[in-house]
Amino acid sequence: MTKKILVIKLGALGDFVQAAGPFAAIRQHHQDAEITLLTASAFAEFAGTSPWFDKIEIDNRPSALQFGGWLALRSWLRAQNFPRVYDLQTSDRSGFYYQLFWPSSKPDWSGIAPGCSHPHSNARRDFMHTIERQQEQLSMAGIAGVETGDFSWVTADIGRFGLTENFALILAGGAAHRPGKRWAGEKYQAVAKHLAAHQIQPIFLGGEEERSLLTGLSAEVPGSMSLAGETTISELFALAREANLAIGNDTGPMHVAAATGCKTIVLYSAASDPALCAQRGADVTIHRVEYLKDLAVETVTSDLALAAT
């Protein structure tokens, strides 16, 4: 009988990107196993095209009072007979999933759930960068030598966007509930004008919820374009591979850009710590100030001018 393995990674996009090395290492360690990923719906299609998983299961993330949802999740987990689970989310929610196996026997479990068989037992794990933290977690579960994530398998046709030969990606958005992580839109607009003056087409990227903001910023920059809400994850990778550079706030798409080797410039405030979550790649520059409102446009364009030559 084929051994069945479960990997849990619910999100968000940046965390998913930084889990690519662990995903590949688990696949390599369990070459003959059937590996299922439990993830959020936003990542299901992308994960399904990867070489890491045989099956994708969507976690509907029931709320505390959605008893039917919890019962369905519990029934599914117990019915699969997973002998081993790698919890790469390591959140309170995913840790609670370990308890859903009670009163049946529990699988071998790599994570931080109390009582699990392969705990990540480093008391300072929350002070480690995500990549090193996951590497250590898997090492404690018997998987050593976790390498940097490889996304060479990702393909997408970006010809439909009709971009110029030289273009730059601008990620001016971010989580609405964390405004401290956002540099002002008008400052990104000034950067876009600087790029356009250097014959580099500015391309504003973001989610559907940012369409109005980014369309407005783009409208004031001749030759620019907003693709807010128009791109898949695979298309983000393809765009970043072809772009001259990417600049933006600390967001998931900036992790995508960095992972491709694109020249990536990320703007941080005190609201997040790059020591714990910084984008990793071949050419990443990080600007961090306590308050992003204090970061001057000229500080950023000095990097862009070098990248544009």
Secondary structure, DSSP 8 states (H G I E B T S, - for coil): ---EEEEE----HHHHHHTHHHHHHHHHHTTTSEEEEEE-HHHHHHHHTSSS-SEEEE-----TT-HHHHHHHHHHHHHHT-SEEEESS-SHHHHHHHHTTTTS---EEEES-TT-SEE---TTGGGS-HHHHHHHHHHHTT---------TT-----GGG---SSEEEEE----TT-GGG---HHHHHHHHHHHHHTT-EEEE---GGGHHHHHHHHHTSTT-EE-TT---HHHHHHHHHH-SEEEEES-HHHHHHHHTT--EEEEE-TTS-HHHH---SSSEEEEE-SSGGGS-HHHHHHHHHHHH-
